[in-house]
């Protein structure tokens, strides 16, 4: 058989009510539908609030509400809470890793907090020293950086004051580091898989104290931990290290774990309610569906290379962009390919779903907008902005916030663009 199932721990997956808040019972923080508080948005799946109307056309001048320079370099996506935007960045010349804050309405930079000075780690050409996306619980900001041979989780106040910093693991750089933190009830959850020995850990959001820590295999791997409501309960999910793993997000205890992934993965998994999906690119290309009920069953698998851009799920179908520049759709229950269409360029940013529209941006700044239609590829528009885009855009409040590389006087400059309909 192509894969051997090995159940490590199986526990009862009894129904647990969904939690619509970021905090504990005595510290609840409601997610505003016009905010984007962490990696892949409010539901952690790349699906934006459908009750909005972002533009479908733009250029360097059309529908640009404002743009602001970003010091340094990074692949961190914009995090938006209230009237503020937060980004991580790394300045290789100054050897700093920082968090930036911008005004949401004007684009004015409000503050910059240096989290690490020195200790930037070697990486490949496509990665950066600031690839993780900031998470916000409404009161604090959380960011993960690999620095000086370790991974640290740092908490800041909303005005940029450092509250705490916790070292969670040794780290040996391979391709780079980009696992974003996940906020869940009283915890912030962080992951660090590398040759030094991987960990996934739950830290107290207020103090940084490690509440639980789970050892992982000694192999490089890149996904962000994600908490999804699947098979009747909240599960903390990780793919890669040749495993698909599920943990209790509050205790870190293993719910189930199977050999259903390749060694190196990047994407954050999604769910259709009963299955989760693993996709990877080393040492093999693979896309697979795994039952999330603890049975350990691999439902289907194919050899499509959806290595870096994360998938979208809508109404029983998966939509994705392959790294090599193709859009595709599969049935989530069977893996049947419904269609595949060549776009152009290579993709690192993940697509974002707004209503029935998918926004997918390639590495040279072309954004393809097409319908989430399982019957056929139905293109709406293509727009060009900048020279390079590696970061996933954020779409909320009927605006698109894009981290884009432009050339100014022959020099590379990252810009934060706010795109919106100018005739509003």
C-alpha positions in Angstrom: 0.0 0.0 0.0 1.3 3.6 -0.7 0.9 4.5 3.0 0.7 2.6 6.2 -1.8 3.8 8.7 -0.6 3.9 12.3 -3.0 5.2 14.9 -1.0 6.6 17.8 -3.7 8.0 20.1 -7.5 8.0 19.5 -9.8 9.7 21.9 -13.5 10.3 21.9 -14.5 13.1 19.5 -17.6 14.2 21.4 -19.4 17.3 20.3 -18.0 20.6 21.6 -19.9 23.8 20.9 -18.1 26.2 18.5 -16.5 29.2 20.2 -17.2 32.5 18.5 -14.8 34.4 20.7 -11.0 34.8 21.0 -10.9 34.9 24.7 -11.9 33.1 27.9 -15.4 33.4 29.4 -14.2 36.3 31.5 -12.2 37.9 28.8 -14.2 37.4 25.6 -13.3 39.4 22.5 -15.7 39.3 19.7 -14.3 39.2 16.1 -15.7 42.1 14.1 -16.7 41.0 10.6 -14.7 43.9 9.2 -11.5 42.7 10.9 -8.8 40.1 9.9 -7.2 39.2 13.3 -4.7 36.5 12.3 -3.4 34.3 9.5 -6.1 33.3 7.0 -8.8 35.4 8.6 -11.5 35.1 11.2 -12.3 31.4 10.5 -8.6 30.5 9.8 -9.5 29.2 6.3 -8.9 32.0 3.9 -12.6 32.8 3.6 -13.5 36.5 4.0 -16.8 38.0 5.1 -19.1 37.6 2.1 -21.0 40.8 3.0 -18.5 43.1 1.4 -17.7 44.6 -2.0 -14.0 44.8 -2.6 -12.8 46.1 -6.1 -12.3 43.7 -8.9 -10.2 46.1 -10.9 -7.1 48.2 -10.0 -3.7 49.5 -11.1 -1.0 51.6 -9.7 -3.5 54.5 -9.7 -7.0 53.1 -10.1 -8.8 52.3 -6.9 -5.7 52.9 -4.8 -7.0 54.6 -1.6 -3.5 54.9 -0.1 -0.1 53.3 -0.1 2.7 53.4 2.5 6.3 52.2 2.5 7.3 49.2 4.5 10.8 49.2 6.0 12.8 46.0 5.4 11.5 42.8 3.9 9.0 40.1 4.8 6.1 37.9 3.7 3.9 38.6 6.7 0.3 39.3 5.7 -1.5 42.4 7.1 -3.4 41.8 10.3 -6.3 44.2 10.8 -8.1 44.9 14.1 -10.2 48.1 14.6 -8.4 51.1 13.1 -4.9 49.5 13.0 -2.9 47.3 10.7 0.0 45.2 11.9 2.8 43.6 9.9 6.0 41.8 10.7 9.2 42.8 8.9 13.0 42.1 8.9 15.7 44.5 8.0 18.7 42.5 6.8 21.0 45.5 6.7 20.2 46.6 10.2 19.7 42.9 11.4 16.4 43.6 13.1 13.0 41.8 13.2 10.1 44.1 14.0 6.4 44.6 14.2 4.9 47.6 12.4 1.6 49.4 13.0 -0.3 51.5 10.5 -3.4 53.6 10.6 -6.2 51.7 8.7 -7.8 54.8 7.2 -4.7 56.8 6.1 -1.8 54.3 5.9 0.3 56.4 8.2 2.9 54.4 10.1 2.2 54.8 13.8 5.0 52.8 15.4 7.7 50.2 14.9 8.9 47.9 17.7 12.1 46.0 17.2 11.6 42.5 18.7 15.0 41.1 17.9 18.3 42.8 17.1 20.9 40.6 15.5 20.6 36.8 15.2 18.9 36.7 11.7 19.2 33.3 10.3 20.3 32.1 6.9 17.5 31.4 4.5 16.8 30.6 0.8 16.0 33.3 -1.7 12.2 32.9 -1.5 11.9 33.0 2.3 12.3 36.0 4.6 13.2 36.8 8.2 9.6 37.9 8.8 7.2 35.4 7.1 4.9 34.7 10.0 1.7 36.8 10.3 0.8 38.7 13.5 -2.1 37.4 15.5 -4.2 39.8 17.7 -6.7 39.0 20.5 -8.0 42.5 20.7 -5.7 43.4 23.6 -2.3 42.0 22.6 -0.3 41.2 19.5 1.6 37.9 19.0 4.4 37.2 16.6 6.8 34.2 16.0 10.4 34.8 14.8 13.3 32.4 14.3 16.3 34.1 15.7 19.7 33.1 17.0 19.1 29.3 16.6 15.7 29.3 18.3 12.1 30.2 17.8 10.6 32.9 20.1 7.0 33.9 20.7 6.6 37.6 21.6 3.6 39.5 22.9 3.2 43.3 22.4 0.6 45.7 23.5 -1.5 47.5 20.9 0.8 50.5 21.2 3.9 48.4 20.6 5.2 47.8 24.1 6.8 44.4 24.6 4.8 42.4 27.3 6.7 39.1 27.2 8.9 36.9 25.2 9.2 33.1 25.4 11.7 30.8 23.7 9.8 27.6 22.6 12.4 25.5 20.8 15.9 25.3 19.2 15.7 25.8 15.5 17.9 24.9 12.6 17.1 26.9 9.5 16.5 24.9 6.3 14.3 26.8 3.9 13.1 29.4 6.3 10.6 29.9 9.1 7.0 31.1 8.6 4.7 29.4 11.1 2.1 32.0 12.3 0.7 31.9 15.8 -2.9 30.8 16.5 -5.0 32.4 19.2 -7.4 30.0 20.9 -9.3 30.9 24.1 -6.7 31.6 26.8 -3.8 30.4 24.7 -1.5 31.4 21.8 -0.3 28.4 20.0 3.0 28.2 18.1 4.9 25.6 16.2 8.5 25.0 15.2 9.5 21.9 13.1 13.2 21.6 12.2 16.2 19.3 12.3 16.7 20.5 15.9 13.6 18.7 16.9 10.1 20.1 16.5 7.6 21.3 19.0 4.1 22.6 19.1 3.3 24.6 22.3 0.4 26.4 24.0 1.3 29.6 25.9 -0.8 31.7 28.2 -1.7 34.8 26.3 -1.3 37.1 29.2 2.0 35.8 30.7 3.8 33.8 28.0 4.0 30.8 30.3 4.1 27.5 28.4 1.0 25.6 29.5 1.7 22.5 27.3 4.3 21.4 24.9 4.3 18.5 22.4 7.5 17.1 20.8 7.6 16.7 17.1 9.9 14.7 14.7 13.4 16.1 13.9 12.6 17.1 10.3 12.0 20.5 8.6 8.4 21.5 8.1 6.6 24.8 7.7 2.8 24.9 8.3 1.1 27.2 10.8 -0.9 25.5 13.5 -4.6 25.9 12.8 -7.7 25.3 15.0 -10.8 24.2 13.1 -14.2 22.9 14.0 -14.2 19.4 12.4 -15.9 16.1 13.2 -17.9 17.7 16.0 -15.2 19.5 18.0 -12.4 22.0 17.9 -9.2 20.3 16.8 -5.6 21.7 16.5 -4.3 20.4 13.3 -0.8 20.1 11.8 0.4 18.4 8.6 3.9 17.4 7.6 6.8 15.4 9.2 5.1 12.5 7.3 2.1 12.8 9.7 -1.3 14.4 9.9 -1.8 15.2 13.5 -4.7 16.4 15.7 -4.4 17.8 19.2 -6.7 19.1 21.9 -6.0 22.8 21.5 -6.4 23.5 25.3 -4.2 20.6 26.6 -2.0 19.6 23.8 -2.9 16.0 24.2 -2.9 14.0 20.9 -6.4 13.2 19.6 -5.2 11.2 16.6 -2.2 10.9 14.3 -1.7 9.1 11.0 0.9 8.7 8.3 -1.0 10.7 5.7 1.4 13.5 4.7 4.7 14.0 3.1 7.8 15.3 5.0 7.7 19.0 4.1 4.4 20.9 4.0 3.7 24.6 4.0 0.0 25.0 3.6 -2.5 25.5 6.4 -5.1 22.8 6.3 -8.9 23.4 5.7 -11.9 21.2 6.4 -15.2 20.4 4.8 -16.6 19.4 8.2 -15.6 15.8 8.3 -12.2 15.7 6.4 -9.0 17.8 6.5 -6.6 18.1 3.6 -2.9 17.7 3.5 -0.8 19.0 0.7 3.0 19.0 0.3 5.9 19.2 -2.0 8.9 17.3 -0.6 10.1 14.6 -1.1 6.9 14.0 -3.1 4.0 16.1 -4.4 0.7 15.1 -2.8 -2.8 16.3 -1.9 -4.8 14.0 0.3 -8.0 13.9 2.3 -7.9 12.5 5.9 -10.9 11.5 8.0 -10.9 13.7 11.1 -13.0 11.4 13.3 -10.0 9.5 14.7 -10.5 6.5 12.4 -7.2 7.2 10.6 -8.6 6.7 7.2 -7.0 8.3 4.2 -10.0 9.0 1.9 -8.1 9.9 -1.3 -4.7 11.1 -2.5 -3.3 12.5 -5.8 0.0 13.9 -7.0 -0.9 17.6 -7.5 1.7 20.0 -6.2 -0.1 22.4 -3.9 3.0 23.0 -1.8 2.9 26.7 -0.7 -0.5 28.3 -1.4 -3.2 27.0 1.0 -6.5 25.6 -0.2 -10.0 27.0 -0.1 -13.1 24.9 0.7 -16.6 25.9 -0.4 -19.8 23.7 -0.4 -18.0 20.4 -0.7 -15.4 21.5 -3.2 -11.7 22.4 -2.9 -10.2 25.2 -4.8 -6.5 25.8 -5.1 -3.7 27.2 -7.0 -0.8 25.0 -7.8 2.7 26.5 -7.2 3.4 26.2 -11.0 0.6 28.5 -12.0 -2.6 26.5 -12.4 -6.0 26.9 -10.8 -7.9 23.7 -10.0 -11.1 22.4 -8.4 -11.6 19.0 -6.7 -14.6 17.3 -5.0 -13.7 17.2 -1.3 -15.2 13.8 -0.6 -13.7 11.9 -3.6 -10.8 14.0 -4.9 -12.3 14.0 -8.4 -10.8 16.8 -10.4 -13.6 19.0 -11.8 -11.3 21.3 -13.8 -7.8 22.7 -14.1 -6.8 25.9 -15.8 -3.4 27.4 -16.5 -3.0 31.0 -15.2 0.5 32.3 -15.4 3.6 32.7 -13.3 4.3 30.9 -10.0 2.3 31.2 -6.8 3.4 31.6 -3.1 0.5 33.7 -1.8 -2.7 31.8 -0.8 -6.0 32.6 -2.5 -8.7 34.4 -0.6 -12.5 33.7 -1.1 -15.0 36.6 -1.0 -18.5 35.3 -1.6 -18.3 33.3 -4.8 -15.1 35.1 -6.0 -11.5 33.9 -5.6 -8.6 36.3 -5.5 -5.3 34.6 -6.4 -2.1 36.6 -6.7 1.1 35.2 -8.3 4.7 36.1 -7.6 4.9 38.9 -10.2 1.8 40.7 -8.9 -0.9 39.5 -11.2 -4.2 38.9 -9.3 -6.6 36.5 -11.0 -10.2 36.9 -9.9 -12.5 34.0 -10.8 -15.7 32.3 -9.7 -15.7 29.5 -7.1 -17.6 27.5 -9.6 -17.1 23.7 -9.5 -18.4 23.2 -13.0 -15.9 25.4 -15.0 -13.2 28.0 -14.7 -14.9 31.4 -15.0 -12.5 34.3 -15.0 -13.7 37.7 -13.9 -10.6 39.9 -14.1 -6.8 40.1 -14.0 -5.0 43.0 -12.4 -1.4 43.9 -12.1 0.3 45.7 -9.2 4.0 45.9 -8.4 6.9 43.7 -9.4 6.7 40.9 -6.8 4.1 39.6 -4.3 4.9 36.8 -1.9 2.5 37.7 0.9 -1.2 36.7 1.0 -3.5 39.8 0.7 -6.0 40.6 3.4 -9.6 41.4 2.3 -11.9 43.0 4.8 -14.3 45.9 5.1 -14.6 46.0 1.3 -10.9 46.8 1.0 -7.9 44.8 -0.1 -4.6 45.3 1.8 -1.7 44.0 -0.2 2.1 43.8 0.6 3.7 44.5 -2.8 7.3 45.0 -4.0 7.9 47.9 -6.3 11.0 49.5 -7.9 11.8 53.1 -6.9 14.8 54.6 -8.6 16.1 51.2 -9.4 15.8 50.0 -5.8 13.5 47.4 -4.2 10.9 48.8 -1.9 8.0 47.0 -0.2 4.7 48.9 -0.1 1.5 48.4 1.8 -1.4 49.1 -0.6 -5.0 49.8 0.4 -7.3 49.1 -2.5 -11.0 50.1 -2.5 -13.7 51.4 -4.8 -12.9 55.2 -5.1 -16.5 56.1 -6.2 -18.0 55.0 -2.8 
